[in-house]
Amino acid sequence: MSGQRPSKKRKSTADGEHYISTDGQNTTRPSAVYKPTKGRKHTVSIALPGSIIANAQTPDKKTALAGHIARACAVFCVDEIIVFDDGHAPTGPPEQGGYTAFTDPNFFLYHVLSYLETPPHLRRALFPIHPDLQTAGKLPSLDMPHHMRSDEDCEYREGITTRSSKGNDGKPGVFVDCGLQQDVFVPLVLEQNVRVTVQLPTHPQRASKQVVACNVVSPDLPREAAGYYWGYNIRQASSLSNVFTECPYDGGYDASIGTSERGLPVSSLADRTSDRSLQPNWQHLLVVFGGVAGLEVALANDQELRLAGVHDAAEVFDFWINLVPGQGSRTIRTEEAVWVGLACLSPFMEARNANT
């Protein structure tokens, strides 16, 4: 609109192709860069049924739905995603050519989420051309801390083993493509085309063209030692009960939240006068979302839980929570519930981080 006044809150001036605000920030670049503060060993996991893919009608919509889930998990620093089979969508062998969205929605969701979590420079080597991923490359980037540009400086990187060789000391090892201009060498005998997390040295050699020697470390180390958000692990579970029984963390999930419109208001988690409040001392938090028919159908189709005498889905979880009391729409889609749920629970995650 001609004559519109510039914002008094944020004036900016042109500087070539860049715009510099009055506080000296380059406003053409994102300012919300993830900055680790201290290491954390606690984790946040979500679980959701792959049957939500069956509810999307076209291949593009199915892929976009997976992209919405991945974006929410990246924004809220989710450490693990579990795709479970709630028995609400039939499964079978892939279509001719290998496409699985219409025949095995659980695998399709797992496949696309795995692809999106992988740093872009590793995808071509780790993910052969597949019809499941035909349009996944067009989805918005997750741009997580481990999706690094070649000029970004960090002591940790994700890489892929390329060729075997020998180090300067004559010991065998392997070169690793970490997206850097320098060659990176690991003094370990590893197979080719294996994804690894490496810890790089901080001395000036990294700025040269010389070979950089580094160590392979656990993919959990960037989070545990330095506090980086290092993407999400992803696994499949054949049932709701297996979400719990196949937990990769020692001691399992010590705080679990089931989401349902029949649950208590999410505000109840903050009521410190109640024994139903979520205290900031959990180690492994799990938030489980239902599909079109809710978590009740997952319980009804879970033989292990039924044999154990569980008849109410609320009994499966430590907390049974309604994310949107008084919702105006009859239904909240699962991909919407993930965004809403993680936003509602974000203060509890921040409180836990502060209690590290």
Order of alpha helices (4+ residues) and beta strands (2+ residues): beta-beta-beta-alpha-beta-alpha-alpha-beta-beta-beta-beta-beta-beta-beta-alpha-beta-beta-alpha-alpha-beta-alpha
